[in-house]
């Protein structure tokens, strides 16, 4: 999420980025798109966030959602990602539990 933290996120922002997947040894291209403003509640508190959709451009399917702080650097406070079929095809959810700065 380091690349996402530095992106100039705002409503309507969209970009593509590539990641290397170690398991498949392939480069995948994703679309990152800010879809709405929200407030995300976590164990670490409430945060003004952008909801960011991650779409795999190879098949056009949304692969996950990230909730990142509106203020830069854009820290991920919640995430939900779909696993590949070879990894069970489930969903992984993560949430920030503490933040020390």
N, C-alpha and C positions, 0 to 999 in steps of 0.2 A: 504493500500500500504506500510505499515511499513515493512512487510516481504520482499517485492520486493526491497525496498530501501537498504536492507542489503545483498541481494543475490550477488554472484560474477559474475555479468553479463558480457558477452563478446559474440562475434559472435559464433553461434553454441550452446550456452548454452541452456540447457533445464532442467527443474525440475518439480516436482509435488508438489502441496500444497493443503491443505484442508481448507475450510471455512464453518462456520456455518451460515445458512440462517435463520434469525429470522422468516420470514413470513411462510416458509414451515416447520420450525423446523427440518431441515435435514442438514447433513454434505455433502458437494459436493467436489469432487476432481477435480482440474484443472491442466492442463499442462501449464507451462509458457515457452515460447520459443522465444529467440532472433532471429528475422528473417532478419533484415538488419540494417545497419547504415544509418542515415539520418540527415537532419537539419530541425528542426521544428520551424516555425515562429509562435509566439503568440503575444498577446498584451503586454506581459512582455519582449519581445525581441526574438532573435533567439538562439536556443540551439542545440548543437551537441547531438544527441539522438540515442538510440537504439529503434527500433520498436519491440515491444513485443506482440506476439499473445497469447491470453488466450483461451484455448480449454477445454470444459467440457468433462471429460473422460467418463461420463455416456452415452453420445450419440455421442461423437466424433466431435461435431460441434463447430466451432470457435464462442465464445461468445463475443469477444471484442478484441480491440487493445489498447495498451498503448504506448505512446512515452515518454521515461524516459531518463534523462540525462545520458550520458556515464560516467561521473565522479561520483564516490560514495560520499555521499549517492545518490542513483538513484532516483531523484525527478521526479514525474510524471508531465509533462508539458501539455500533451494533452491526452484525452482518448475518446474512443468510445465503448459503451457497448450495447448489445442487451438485452432488457427487456424480462422477462418471459411472456408467454401468459396471465397468470392471472393478469399481470400488464399492459396489453395493447399490448404487443409484439412490441413496438416501439424501437427506438434507443436513447440513452442518450449520448450527446456529452458534453465534458467539456474542458476548455482551461485555462491555467494560465494567469491571468490578471496583476499580480504584484508579485514581489519577493523582500523581504527585508531581508537582512542578517546582 
